[in-house]
Amino acid sequence: MTETPACFSPLHEDDVADLVEPSLALAAAPPAVVNWCGDETVAWSEIFRHIGSLIDGVPTERGPAESVRPSCAQDPALRRSLAGPAGSS
C-alpha cells in the first residue's frame, strides 16, 4: 500500500482580499456554497519545509503527517468559476 501525503489547500491572505469583491458581487438568495480554498493542493510536509526555510530551521518529523492532521484538500473549481483564480493579482 502506497502512503498518500496529507494535503490541504491553503489560501494566501492576499488572495482572500482579492477574492472578496468578486465573491460579494455574486451574493444571492439562496446563497451558493463554495469551498473557500486555494487553487493548489500542498502536502503538509511541504509547507512545514517551507516554513522551516523562512525561519532558517529544519522541521523535525515525529511521524506521518496523517497522524497529526488528516488531508483536507478542497476542490476550488466552483470558486474559480465564480470569482476567478487565486493569485491573479
PyMOL Python script that loads the backbone (N, CA, C, O; Angstrom):
from pymol import cmd

cmd.read_pdbstr("""\
ATOM      1  N   MET A   1       0.835  -1.173   0.000  1.00  0.00           N
ATOM      2  CA  MET A   1       0.000   0.000   0.000  1.00  0.00           C
ATOM      3  C   MET A   1       0.891   1.252   0.000  1.00  0.00           C
ATOM      4  O   MET A   1       1.804   1.362   0.818  1.00  0.00           O
ATOM      5  N   THR A   2       0.632   2.175  -0.898  1.00  0.00           N
ATOM      6  CA  THR A   2       1.396   3.400  -1.000  1.00  0.00           C
ATOM      7  C   THR A   2       0.819   4.448  -0.055  1.00  0.00           C
ATOM      8  O   THR A   2      -0.393   4.660  -0.003  1.00  0.00           O
ATOM      9  N   GLU A   3       1.713   5.102   0.692  1.00  0.00           N
ATOM     10  CA  GLU A   3       1.250   6.163   1.581  1.00  0.00           C
ATOM     11  C   GLU A   3       0.912   7.398   0.762  1.00  0.00           C
ATOM     12  O   GLU A   3       1.679   7.800  -0.113  1.00  0.00           O
ATOM     13  N   THR A   4      -0.206   7.983   1.039  1.00  0.00           N
ATOM     14  CA  THR A   4      -0.612   9.222   0.392  1.00  0.00           C
ATOM     15  C   THR A   4      -0.338  10.359   1.356  1.00  0.00           C
ATOM     16  O   THR A   4      -0.741  10.294   2.518  1.00  0.00           O
ATOM     17  N   PRO A   5       0.341  11.402   0.894  1.00  0.00           N
ATOM     18  CA  PRO A   5       0.622  12.501   1.835  1.00  0.00           C
ATOM     19  C   PRO A   5      -0.655  13.215   2.249  1.00  0.00           C
ATOM     20  O   PRO A   5      -1.600  13.335   1.469  1.00  0.00           O
ATOM     21  N   ALA A   6      -0.665  13.687   3.496  1.00  0.00           N
ATOM     22  CA  ALA A   6      -1.782  14.503   3.970  1.00  0.00           C
ATOM     23  C   ALA A   6      -1.655  15.867   3.308  1.00  0.00           C
ATOM     24  O   ALA A   6      -0.592  16.485   3.362  1.00  0.00           O
ATOM     25  N   CYS A   7      -2.721  16.339   2.688  1.00  0.00           N
ATOM     26  CA  CYS A   7      -2.672  17.576   1.919  1.00  0.00           C
ATOM     27  C   CYS A   7      -3.747  18.556   2.366  1.00  0.00           C
ATOM     28  O   CYS A   7      -4.725  18.181   3.013  1.00  0.00           O
ATOM     29  N   PHE A   8      -3.547  19.807   2.009  1.00  0.00           N
ATOM     30  CA  PHE A   8      -4.556  20.823   2.240  1.00  0.00           C
ATOM     31  C   PHE A   8      -4.482  21.842   1.112  1.00  0.00           C
ATOM     32  O   PHE A   8      -3.592  21.761   0.265  1.00  0.00           O
ATOM     33  N   SER A   9      -5.391  22.784   1.090  1.00  0.00           N
ATOM     34  CA  SER A   9      -5.490  23.779   0.017  1.00  0.00           C
ATOM     35  C   SER A   9      -5.394  25.182   0.612  1.00  0.00           C
ATOM     36  O   SER A   9      -6.414  25.840   0.816  1.00  0.00           O
ATOM     37  N   PRO A  10      -4.171  25.644   0.892  1.00  0.00           N
ATOM     38  CA  PRO A  10      -4.036  26.938   1.551  1.00  0.00           C
ATOM     39  C   PRO A  10      -4.463  28.086   0.642  1.00  0.00           C
ATOM     40  O   PRO A  10      -4.328  28.016  -0.580  1.00  0.00           O
ATOM     41  N   LEU A  11      -4.977  29.134   1.260  1.00  0.00           N
ATOM     42  CA  LEU A  11      -5.381  30.338   0.542  1.00  0.00           C
ATOM     43  C   LEU A  11      -4.654  31.511   1.192  1.00  0.00           C
ATOM     44  O   LEU A  11      -4.880  31.810   2.365  1.00  0.00           O
ATOM     45  N   HIS A  12      -3.797  32.166   0.445  1.00  0.00           N
ATOM     46  CA  HIS A  12      -2.999  33.274   0.970  1.00  0.00           C
ATOM     47  C   HIS A  12      -3.897  34.464   1.294  1.00  0.00           C
ATOM     48  O   HIS A  12      -4.911  34.685   0.633  1.00  0.00           O
ATOM     49  N   GLU A  13      -3.519  35.226   2.312  1.00  0.00           N
ATOM     50  CA  GLU A  13      -4.328  36.383   2.721  1.00  0.00           C
ATOM     51  C   GLU A  13      -4.490  37.399   1.588  1.00  0.00           C
ATOM     52  O   GLU A  13      -5.525  38.061   1.509  1.00  0.00           O
ATOM     53  N   ASP A  14      -3.503  37.536   0.721  1.00  0.00           N
ATOM     54  CA  ASP A  14      -3.644  38.434  -0.433  1.00  0.00           C
ATOM     55  C   ASP A  14      -4.734  37.935  -1.381  1.00  0.00           C
ATOM     56  O   ASP A  14      -5.489  38.725  -1.948  1.00  0.00           O
ATOM     57  N   ASP A  15      -4.804  36.612  -1.544  1.00  0.00           N
ATOM     58  CA  ASP A  15      -5.847  36.032  -2.397  1.00  0.00           C
ATOM     59  C   ASP A  15      -7.226  36.229  -1.778  1.00  0.00           C
ATOM     60  O   ASP A  15      -8.198  36.487  -2.488  1.00  0.00           O
ATOM     61  N   VAL A  16      -7.311  36.107  -0.459  1.00  0.00           N
ATOM     62  CA  VAL A  16      -8.587  36.347   0.227  1.00  0.00           C
ATOM     63  C   VAL A  16      -9.049  37.763  -0.087  1.00  0.00           C
ATOM     64  O   VAL A  16     -10.201  37.972  -0.468  1.00  0.00           O
ATOM     65  N   ALA A  17      -8.154  38.740   0.073  1.00  0.00           N
ATOM     66  CA  ALA A  17      -8.510  40.138  -0.190  1.00  0.00           C
ATOM     67  C   ALA A  17      -8.929  40.332  -1.646  1.00  0.00           C
ATOM     68  O   ALA A  17      -9.883  41.059  -1.925  1.00  0.00           O
ATOM     69  N   ASP A  18      -8.224  39.690  -2.568  1.00  0.00           N
ATOM     70  CA  ASP A  18      -8.548  39.831  -3.990  1.00  0.00           C
ATOM     71  C   ASP A  18      -9.876  39.178  -4.359  1.00  0.00           C
ATOM     72  O   ASP A  18     -10.540  39.614  -5.300  1.00  0.00           O
ATOM     73  N   LEU A  19     -10.268  38.140  -3.630  1.00  0.00           N
ATOM     74  CA  LEU A  19     -11.478  37.386  -3.980  1.00  0.00           C
ATOM     75  C   LEU A  19     -12.736  37.888  -3.270  1.00  0.00           C
ATOM     76  O   LEU A  19     -13.842  37.473  -3.617  1.00  0.00           O
ATOM     77  N   VAL A  20     -12.587  38.770  -2.286  1.00  0.00           N
ATOM     78  CA  VAL A  20     -13.761  39.248  -1.549  1.00  0.00           C
ATOM     79  C   VAL A  20     -14.719  39.997  -2.465  1.00  0.00           C
ATOM     80  O   VAL A  20     -15.910  39.685  -2.494  1.00  0.00           O
ATOM     81  N   GLU A  21     -14.230  40.968  -3.206  1.00  0.00           N
ATOM     82  CA  GLU A  21     -15.114  41.777  -4.046  1.00  0.00           C
ATOM     83  C   GLU A  21     -15.862  40.943  -5.090  1.00  0.00           C
ATOM     84  O   GLU A  21     -17.084  41.059  -5.180  1.00  0.00           O
ATOM     85  N   PRO A  22     -15.178  40.106  -5.885  1.00  0.00           N
ATOM     86  CA  PRO A  22     -15.945  39.309  -6.847  1.00  0.00           C
ATOM     87  C   PRO A  22     -16.904  38.324  -6.174  1.00  0.00           C
ATOM     88  O   PRO A  22     -17.955  38.002  -6.728  1.00  0.00           O
ATOM     89  N   SER A  23     -16.545  37.851  -4.989  1.00  0.00           N
ATOM     90  CA  SER A  23     -17.431  36.927  -4.277  1.00  0.00           C
ATOM     91  C   SER A  23     -18.681  37.645  -3.778  1.00  0.00           C
ATOM     92  O   SER A  23     -19.787  37.115  -3.885  1.00  0.00           O
ATOM     93  N   LEU A  24     -18.507  38.853  -3.231  1.00  0.00           N
ATOM     94  CA  LEU A  24     -19.660  39.610  -2.743  1.00  0.00           C
ATOM     95  C   LEU A  24     -20.584  40.019  -3.892  1.00  0.00           C
ATOM     96  O   LEU A  24     -21.797  40.118  -3.712  1.00  0.00           O
ATOM     97  N   ALA A  25     -20.013  40.252  -5.057  1.00  0.00           N
ATOM     98  CA  ALA A  25     -20.820  40.626  -6.222  1.00  0.00           C
ATOM     99  C   ALA A  25     -21.737  39.484  -6.658  1.00  0.00           C
ATOM    100  O   ALA A  25     -22.712  39.706  -7.376  1.00  0.00           O
ATOM    101  N   LEU A  26     -21.429  38.283  -6.229  1.00  0.00           N
ATOM    102  CA  LEU A  26     -22.220  37.108  -6.601  1.00  0.00           C
ATOM    103  C   LEU A  26     -23.254  36.735  -5.545  1.00  0.00           C
ATOM    104  O   LEU A  26     -23.952  35.731  -5.689  1.00  0.00           O
ATOM    105  N   ALA A  27     -23.359  37.532  -4.489  1.00  0.00           N
ATOM    106  CA  ALA A  27     -24.288  37.220  -3.404  1.00  0.00           C
ATOM    107  C   ALA A  27     -25.709  37.083  -3.935  1.00  0.00           C
ATOM    108  O   ALA A  27     -26.167  37.890  -4.743  1.00  0.00           O
ATOM    109  N   ALA A  28     -26.391  36.053  -3.469  1.00  0.00           N
ATOM    110  CA  ALA A  28     -27.759  35.783  -3.918  1.00  0.00           C
ATOM    111  C   ALA A  28     -28.482  34.992  -2.836  1.00  0.00           C
ATOM    112  O   ALA A  28     -27.869  34.476  -1.901  1.00  0.00           O
ATOM    113  N   ALA A  29     -29.783  34.911  -2.985  1.00  0.00           N
ATOM    114  CA  ALA A  29     -30.582  34.076  -2.097  1.00  0.00           C
ATOM    115  C   ALA A  29     -31.298  33.047  -2.957  1.00  0.00           C
ATOM    116  O   ALA A  29     -32.015  33.421  -3.886  1.00  0.00           O
ATOM    117  N   PRO A  30     -31.129  31.795  -2.681  1.00  0.00           N
ATOM    118  CA  PRO A  30     -30.304  31.199  -1.623  1.00  0.00           C
ATOM    119  C   PRO A  30     -28.818  31.311  -1.987  1.00  0.00           C
ATOM    120  O   PRO A  30     -28.463  31.363  -3.164  1.00  0.00           O
ATOM    121  N   PRO A  31     -27.972  31.347  -0.983  1.00  0.00           N
ATOM    122  CA  PRO A  31     -26.538  31.513  -1.241  1.00  0.00           C
ATOM    123  C   PRO A  31     -25.918  30.258  -1.848  1.00  0.00           C
ATOM    124  O   PRO A  31     -26.374  29.142  -1.602  1.00  0.00           O
ATOM    125  N   ALA A  32     -24.880  30.460  -2.636  1.00  0.00           N
ATOM    126  CA  ALA A  32     -24.102  29.335  -3.166  1.00  0.00           C
ATOM    127  C   ALA A  32     -23.141  28.874  -2.076  1.00  0.00           C
ATOM    128  O   ALA A  32     -22.588  29.697  -1.347  1.00  0.00           O
ATOM    129  N   VAL A  33     -22.943  27.589  -1.963  1.00  0.00           N
ATOM    130  CA  VAL A  33     -21.965  27.045  -1.023  1.00  0.00           C
ATOM    131  C   VAL A  33     -20.700  26.781  -1.831  1.00  0.00           C
ATOM    132  O   VAL A  33     -20.693  25.982  -2.768  1.00  0.00           O
ATOM    133  N   VAL A  34     -19.628  27.475  -1.443  1.00  0.00           N
ATOM    134  CA  VAL A  34     -18.391  27.442  -2.216  1.00  0.00           C
ATOM    135  C   VAL A  34     -17.225  27.104  -1.297  1.00  0.00           C
ATOM    136  O   VAL A  34     -17.140  27.631  -0.188  1.00  0.00           O
ATOM    137  N   ASN A  35     -16.327  26.230  -1.743  1.00  0.00           N
ATOM    138  CA  ASN A  35     -15.118  25.943  -0.982  1.00  0.00           C
ATOM    139  C   ASN A  35     -14.213  27.162  -1.050  1.00  0.00           C
ATOM    140  O   ASN A  35     -13.816  27.584  -2.136  1.00  0.00           O
ATOM    141  N   TRP A  36     -13.885  27.731   0.107  1.00  0.00           N
ATOM    142  CA  TRP A  36     -13.016  28.895   0.190  1.00  0.00           C
ATOM    143  C   TRP A  36     -11.621  28.358   0.411  1.00  0.00           C
ATOM    144  O   TRP A  36     -11.187  28.177   1.549  1.00  0.00           O
ATOM    145  N   CYS A  37     -10.910  28.101  -0.694  1.00  0.00           N
ATOM    146  CA  CYS A  37      -9.606  27.449  -0.615  1.00  0.00           C
ATOM    147  C   CYS A  37      -8.719  27.929  -1.750  1.00  0.00           C
ATOM    148  O   CYS A  37      -9.175  28.593  -2.681  1.00  0.00           O
ATOM    149  N   GLY A  38      -7.453  27.582  -1.654  1.00  0.00           N
ATOM    150  CA  GLY A  38      -6.509  27.925  -2.704  1.00  0.00           C
ATOM    151  C   GLY A  38      -6.653  27.004  -3.905  1.00  0.00           C
ATOM    152  O   GLY A  38      -7.350  25.991  -3.846  1.00  0.00           O
ATOM    153  N   ASP A  39      -5.991  27.364  -4.986  1.00  0.00           N
ATOM    154  CA  ASP A  39      -6.078  26.592  -6.220  1.00  0.00           C
ATOM    155  C   ASP A  39      -5.159  25.381  -6.235  1.00  0.00           C
ATOM    156  O   ASP A  39      -5.352  24.464  -7.033  1.00  0.00           O
ATOM    157  N   GLU A  40      -4.164  25.372  -5.360  1.00  0.00           N
ATOM    158  CA  GLU A  40      -3.192  24.278  -5.354  1.00  0.00           C
ATOM    159  C   GLU A  40      -3.330  23.425  -4.101  1.00  0.00           C
ATOM    160  O   GLU A  40      -3.653  23.922  -3.023  1.00  0.00           O
ATOM    161  N   THR A  41      -3.080  22.140  -4.267  1.00  0.00           N
ATOM    162  CA  THR A  41      -3.060  21.210  -3.142  1.00  0.00           C
ATOM    163  C   THR A  41      -1.604  21.042  -2.720  1.00  0.00           C
ATOM    164  O   THR A  41      -0.733  20.798  -3.555  1.00  0.00           O
ATOM    165  N   VAL A  42      -1.345  21.174  -1.420  1.00  0.00           N
ATOM    166  CA  VAL A  42       0.013  21.132  -0.892  1.00  0.00           C
ATOM    167  C   VAL A  42       0.084  20.093   0.215  1.00  0.00           C
ATOM    168  O   VAL A  42      -0.810  20.016   1.059  1.00  0.00           O
ATOM    169  N   ALA A  43       1.137  19.300   0.213  1.00  0.00           N
ATOM    170  CA  ALA A  43       1.346  18.322   1.291  1.00  0.00           C
ATOM    171  C   ALA A  43       1.784  19.054   2.548  1.00  0.00           C
ATOM    172  O   ALA A  43       2.555  20.011   2.484  1.00  0.00           O
ATOM    173  N   TRP A  44       1.285  18.594   3.698  1.00  0.00           N
ATOM    174  CA  TRP A  44       1.679  19.200   4.980  1.00  0.00           C
ATOM    175  C   TRP A  44       3.194  19.232   5.109  1.00  0.00           C
ATOM    176  O   TRP A  44       3.749  20.242   5.541  1.00  0.00           O
ATOM    177  N   SER A  45       3.875  18.154   4.744  1.00  0.00           N
ATOM    178  CA  SER A  45       5.333  18.110   4.886  1.00  0.00           C
ATOM    179  C   SER A  45       5.997  19.197   4.047  1.00  0.00           C
ATOM    180  O   SER A  45       7.024  19.742   4.451  1.00  0.00           O
ATOM    181  N   GLU A  46       5.424  19.523   2.877  1.00  0.00           N
ATOM    182  CA  GLU A  46       5.981  20.574   2.027  1.00  0.00           C
ATOM    183  C   GLU A  46       5.843  21.942   2.689  1.00  0.00           C
ATOM    184  O   GLU A  46       6.779  22.741   2.660  1.00  0.00           O
ATOM    185  N   ILE A  47       4.692  22.213   3.279  1.00  0.00           N
ATOM    186  CA  ILE A  47       4.511  23.513   3.924  1.00  0.00           C
ATOM    187  C   ILE A  47       5.383  23.619   5.174  1.00  0.00           C
ATOM    188  O   ILE A  47       5.871  24.704   5.489  1.00  0.00           O
ATOM    189  N   PHE A  48       5.586  22.514   5.891  1.00  0.00           N
ATOM    190  CA  PHE A  48       6.471  22.539   7.046  1.00  0.00           C
ATOM    191  C   PHE A  48       7.900  22.874   6.611  1.00  0.00           C
ATOM    192  O   PHE A  48       8.581  23.662   7.267  1.00  0.00           O
ATOM    193  N   ARG A  49       8.355  22.272   5.501  1.00  0.00           N
ATOM    194  CA  ARG A  49       9.698  22.576   4.991  1.00  0.00           C
ATOM    195  C   ARG A  49       9.789  24.040   4.571  1.00  0.00           C
ATOM    196  O   ARG A  49      10.808  24.689   4.810  1.00  0.00           O
ATOM    197  N   HIS A  50       8.739  24.563   3.952  1.00  0.00           N
ATOM    198  CA  HIS A  50       8.733  25.966   3.520  1.00  0.00           C
ATOM    199  C   HIS A  50       8.818  26.891   4.741  1.00  0.00           C
ATOM    200  O   HIS A  50       9.601  27.840   4.747  1.00  0.00           O
ATOM    201  N   ILE A  51       8.026  26.618   5.754  1.00  0.00           N
ATOM    202  CA  ILE A  51       8.073  27.435   6.972  1.00  0.00           C
ATOM    203  C   ILE A  51       9.465  27.350   7.602  1.00  0.00           C
ATOM    204  O   ILE A  51      10.003  28.356   8.062  1.00  0.00           O
ATOM    205  N   GLY A  52      10.037  26.161   7.620  1.00  0.00           N
ATOM    206  CA  GLY A  52      11.391  25.997   8.144  1.00  0.00           C
ATOM    207  C   GLY A  52      12.388  26.857   7.392  1.00  0.00           C
ATOM    208  O   GLY A  52      13.278  27.451   8.002  1.00  0.00           O
ATOM    209  N   SER A  53      12.251  26.932   6.073  1.00  0.00           N
ATOM    210  CA  SER A  53      13.180  27.758   5.293  1.00  0.00           C
ATOM    211  C   SER A  53      12.996  29.239   5.601  1.00  0.00           C
ATOM    212  O   SER A  53      13.960  30.001   5.527  1.00  0.00           O
ATOM    213  N   LEU A  54      11.789  29.661   5.944  1.00  0.00           N
ATOM    214  CA  LEU A  54      11.535  31.064   6.280  1.00  0.00           C
ATOM    215  C   LEU A  54      12.150  31.458   7.616  1.00  0.00           C
ATOM    216  O   LEU A  54      12.509  32.618   7.819  1.00  0.00           O
ATOM    217  N   ILE A  55      12.273  30.504   8.521  1.00  0.00           N
ATOM    218  CA  ILE A  55      12.815  30.798   9.852  1.00  0.00           C
ATOM    219  C   ILE A  55      14.214  30.212  10.047  1.00  0.00           C
ATOM    220  O   ILE A  55      14.715  30.127  11.169  1.00  0.00           O
ATOM    221  N   ASP A  56      14.836  29.808   8.936  1.00  0.00           N
ATOM    222  CA  ASP A  56      16.168  29.199   8.978  1.00  0.00           C
ATOM    223  C   ASP A  56      16.221  28.011   9.924  1.00  0.00           C
ATOM    224  O   ASP A  56      17.171  27.853  10.692  1.00  0.00           O
ATOM    225  N   GLY A  57      15.196  27.184   9.860  1.00  0.00           N
ATOM    226  CA  GLY A  57      15.141  25.988  10.683  1.00  0.00           C
ATOM    227  C   GLY A  57      14.805  24.772   9.848  1.00  0.00           C
ATOM    228  O   GLY A  57      14.428  24.885   8.682  1.00  0.00           O
ATOM    229  N   VAL A  58      14.944  23.635  10.444  1.00  0.00           N
ATOM    230  CA  VAL A  58      14.599  22.389   9.784  1.00  0.00           C
ATOM    231  C   VAL A  58      13.552  21.688  10.639  1.00  0.00           C
ATOM    232  O   VAL A  58      13.831  21.317  11.779  1.00  0.00           O
ATOM    233  N   PRO A  59      12.344  21.502  10.097  1.00  0.00           N
ATOM    234  CA  PRO A  59      11.320  20.832  10.895  1.00  0.00           C
ATOM    235  C   PRO A  59      11.696  19.382  11.166  1.00  0.00           C
ATOM    236  O   PRO A  59      12.296  18.716  10.322  1.00  0.00           O
ATOM    237  N   THR A  60      11.342  18.908  12.336  1.00  0.00           N
ATOM    238  CA  THR A  60      11.581  17.523  12.711  1.00  0.00           C
ATOM    239  C   THR A  60      10.268  16.776  12.626  1.00  0.00           C
ATOM    240  O   THR A  60       9.296  17.127  13.294  1.00  0.00           O
ATOM    241  N   GLU A  61      10.246  15.739  11.799  1.00  0.00           N
ATOM    242  CA  GLU A  61       9.024  14.941  11.679  1.00  0.00           C
ATOM    243  C   GLU A  61       8.978  13.928  12.809  1.00  0.00           C
ATOM    244  O   GLU A  61       9.956  13.229  13.075  1.00  0.00           O
ATOM    245  N   ARG A  62       7.832  13.858  13.469  1.00  0.00           N
ATOM    246  CA  ARG A  62       7.665  12.926  14.577  1.00  0.00           C
ATOM    247  C   ARG A  62       6.772  11.769  14.203  1.00  0.00           C
ATOM    248  O   ARG A  62       6.376  10.981  15.062  1.00  0.00           O
ATOM    249  N   GLY A  63       6.461  11.661  12.965  1.00  0.00           N
ATOM    250  CA  GLY A  63       5.597  10.597  12.477  1.00  0.00           C
ATOM    251  C   GLY A  63       4.916  11.080  11.209  1.00  0.00           C
ATOM    252  O   GLY A  63       5.101  12.225  10.795  1.00  0.00           O
ATOM    253  N   PRO A  64       4.139  10.221  10.602  1.00  0.00           N
ATOM    254  CA  PRO A  64       3.468  10.641   9.369  1.00  0.00           C
ATOM    255  C   PRO A  64       2.514  11.797   9.621  1.00  0.00           C
ATOM    256  O   PRO A  64       1.843  11.844  10.652  1.00  0.00           O
ATOM    257  N   ALA A  65       2.455  12.728   8.680  1.00  0.00           N
ATOM    258  CA  ALA A  65       1.577  13.900   8.819  1.00  0.00           C
ATOM    259  C   ALA A  65       0.124  13.478   9.009  1.00  0.00           C
ATOM    260  O   ALA A  65      -0.652  14.194   9.641  1.00  0.00           O
ATOM    261  N   GLU A  66      -0.246  12.328   8.471  1.00  0.00           N
ATOM    262  CA  GLU A  66      -1.620  11.856   8.602  1.00  0.00           C
ATOM    263  C   GLU A  66      -2.005  11.643  10.060  1.00  0.00           C
ATOM    264  O   GLU A  66      -3.176  11.761  10.421  1.00  0.00           O
ATOM    265  N   SER A  67      -1.005  11.324  10.908  1.00  0.00           N
ATOM    266  CA  SER A  67      -1.313  11.085  12.315  1.00  0.00           C
ATOM    267  C   SER A  67      -1.525  12.402  13.062  1.00  0.00           C
ATOM    268  O   SER A  67      -2.139  12.419  14.129  1.00  0.00           O
ATOM    269  N   VAL A  68      -1.022  13.497  12.506  1.00  0.00           N
ATOM    270  CA  VAL A  68      -1.152  14.797  13.142  1.00  0.00           C
ATOM    271  C   VAL A  68      -2.360  15.531  12.591  1.00  0.00           C
ATOM    272  O   VAL A  68      -3.125  16.126  13.350  1.00  0.00           O
ATOM    273  N   ARG A  69      -2.534  15.495  11.305  1.00  0.00           N
ATOM    274  CA  ARG A  69      -3.572  16.265  10.642  1.00  0.00           C
ATOM    275  C   ARG A  69      -4.037  15.482   9.414  1.00  0.00           C
ATOM    276  O   ARG A  69      -3.216  15.135   8.565  1.00  0.00           O
ATOM    277  N   PRO A  70      -5.321  15.202   9.304  1.00  0.00           N
ATOM    278  CA  PRO A  70      -5.795  14.476   8.125  1.00  0.00           C
ATOM    279  C   PRO A  70      -5.790  15.378   6.889  1.00  0.00           C
ATOM    280  O   PRO A  70      -5.723  16.602   7.000  1.00  0.00           O
ATOM    281  N   SER A  71      -5.862  14.761   5.727  1.00  0.00           N
ATOM    282  CA  SER A  71      -5.966  15.546   4.494  1.00  0.00           C
ATOM    283  C   SER A  71      -7.262  16.343   4.512  1.00  0.00           C
ATOM    284  O   SER A  71      -8.312  15.859   4.935  1.00  0.00           O
ATOM    285  N   CYS A  72      -7.156  17.566   4.046  1.00  0.00           N
ATOM    286  CA  CYS A  72      -8.353  18.396   3.953  1.00  0.00           C
ATOM    287  C   CYS A  72      -8.300  19.245   2.683  1.00  0.00           C
ATOM    288  O   CYS A  72      -8.746  20.393   2.674  1.00  0.00           O
ATOM    289  N   ALA A  73      -7.748  18.668   1.613  1.00  0.00           N
ATOM    290  CA  ALA A  73      -7.690  19.372   0.339  1.00  0.00           C
ATOM    291  C   ALA A  73      -9.108  19.571  -0.190  1.00  0.00           C
ATOM    292  O   ALA A  73      -9.953  18.680  -0.100  1.00  0.00           O
ATOM    293  N   GLN A  74      -9.346  20.746  -0.735  1.00  0.00           N
ATOM    294  CA  GLN A  74     -10.671  21.100  -1.243  1.00  0.00           C
ATOM    295  C   GLN A  74     -10.624  21.236  -2.763  1.00  0.00           C
ATOM    296  O   GLN A  74      -9.552  21.376  -3.351  1.00  0.00           O
ATOM    297  N   ASP A  75     -11.785  21.194  -3.383  1.00  0.00           N
ATOM    298  CA  ASP A  75     -11.900  21.383  -4.822  1.00  0.00           C
ATOM    299  C   ASP A  75     -12.242  22.854  -5.087  1.00  0.00           C
ATOM    300  O   ASP A  75     -13.328  23.300  -4.718  1.00  0.00           O
ATOM    301  N   PRO A  76     -11.339  23.617  -5.717  1.00  0.00           N
ATOM    302  CA  PRO A  76     -11.581  25.041  -5.939  1.00  0.00           C
ATOM    303  C   PRO A  76     -12.369  25.346  -7.217  1.00  0.00           C
ATOM    304  O   PRO A  76     -12.547  26.519  -7.548  1.00  0.00           O
ATOM    305  N   ALA A  77     -12.839  24.349  -7.932  1.00  0.00           N
ATOM    306  CA  ALA A  77     -13.436  24.556  -9.257  1.00  0.00           C
ATOM    307  C   ALA A  77     -14.605  25.544  -9.242  1.00  0.00           C
ATOM    308  O   ALA A  77     -14.656  26.440 -10.085  1.00  0.00           O
ATOM    309  N   LEU A  78     -15.541  25.401  -8.308  1.00  0.00           N
ATOM    310  CA  LEU A  78     -16.692  26.296  -8.289  1.00  0.00           C
ATOM    311  C   LEU A  78     -16.263  27.718  -7.943  1.00  0.00           C
ATOM    312  O   LEU A  78     -16.705  28.670  -8.586  1.00  0.00           O
ATOM    313  N   ARG A  79     -15.402  27.871  -6.928  1.00  0.00           N
ATOM    314  CA  ARG A  79     -14.914  29.203  -6.563  1.00  0.00           C
ATOM    315  C   ARG A  79     -14.197  29.859  -7.741  1.00  0.00           C
ATOM    316  O   ARG A  79     -14.394  31.044  -8.012  1.00  0.00           O
ATOM    317  N   ARG A  80     -13.364  29.085  -8.441  1.00  0.00           N
ATOM    318  CA  ARG A  80     -12.660  29.620  -9.609  1.00  0.00           C
ATOM    319  C   ARG A  80     -13.644  30.065 -10.695  1.00  0.00           C
ATOM    320  O   ARG A  80     -13.456  31.114 -11.312  1.00  0.00           O
ATOM    321  N   SER A  81     -14.678  29.279 -10.926  1.00  0.00           N
ATOM    322  CA  SER A  81     -15.629  29.621 -11.982  1.00  0.00           C
ATOM    323  C   SER A  81     -16.447  30.859 -11.626  1.00  0.00           C
ATOM    324  O   SER A  81     -16.869  31.598 -12.515  1.00  0.00           O
ATOM    325  N   LEU A  82     -16.674  31.088 -10.333  1.00  0.00           N
ATOM    326  CA  LEU A  82     -17.494  32.217  -9.895  1.00  0.00           C
ATOM    327  C   LEU A  82     -16.670  33.495  -9.665  1.00  0.00           C
ATOM    328  O   LEU A  82     -17.069  34.575 -10.101  1.00  0.00           O
ATOM    329  N   ALA A  83     -15.518  33.371  -8.980  1.00  0.00           N
ATOM    330  CA  ALA A  83     -14.774  34.548  -8.545  1.00  0.00           C
ATOM    331  C   ALA A  83     -13.414  34.680  -9.199  1.00  0.00           C
ATOM    332  O   ALA A  83     -12.734  35.688  -9.004  1.00  0.00           O
ATOM    333  N   GLY A  84     -13.005  33.693  -9.964  1.00  0.00           N
ATOM    334  CA  GLY A  84     -11.702  33.753 -10.620  1.00  0.00           C
ATOM    335  C   GLY A  84     -10.635  32.994  -9.852  1.00  0.00           C
ATOM    336  O   GLY A  84     -10.866  32.525  -8.738  1.00  0.00           O
ATOM    337  N   PRO A  85      -9.463  32.878 -10.463  1.00  0.00           N
ATOM    338  CA  PRO A  85      -8.389  32.132  -9.823  1.00  0.00           C
ATOM    339  C   PRO A  85      -7.754  32.890  -8.667  1.00  0.00           C
ATOM    340  O   PRO A  85      -7.791  34.119  -8.615  1.00  0.00           O
ATOM    341  N   ALA A  86      -7.182  32.146  -7.758  1.00  0.00           N
ATOM    342  CA  ALA A  86      -6.396  32.754  -6.675  1.00  0.00           C
ATOM    343  C   ALA A  86      -5.034  33.145  -7.245  1.00  0.00           C
ATOM    344  O   ALA A  86      -4.544  32.525  -8.189  1.00  0.00           O
ATOM    345  N   GLY A  87      -4.440  34.165  -6.670  1.00  0.00           N
ATOM    346  CA  GLY A  87      -3.117  34.567  -7.116  1.00  0.00           C
ATOM    347  C   GLY A  87      -3.092  35.313  -8.427  1.00  0.00           C
ATOM    348  O   GLY A  87      -2.061  35.347  -9.098  1.00  0.00           O
ATOM    349  N   SER A  88      -4.210  35.915  -8.810  1.00  0.00           N
ATOM    350  CA  SER A  88      -4.245  36.590 -10.104  1.00  0.00           C
ATOM    351  C   SER A  88      -3.811  38.041 -10.037  1.00  0.00           C
ATOM    352  O   SER A  88      -3.734  38.717 -11.063  1.00  0.00           O
ATOM    353  N   SER A  89      -3.521  38.533  -8.815  1.00  0.00           N
ATOM    354  CA  SER A  89      -3.115  39.942  -8.716  1.00  0.00           C
ATOM    355  C   SER A  89      -1.642  40.108  -8.967  1.00  0.00           C
ATOM    356  O   SER A  89      -1.131  41.227  -8.923  1.00  0.00           O
TER     357      SER A  89
END
""", "prot")
cmd.dss("prot")
cmd.show_as("cartoon", "prot")
cmd.util.cbc("prot")
cmd.orient("prot")
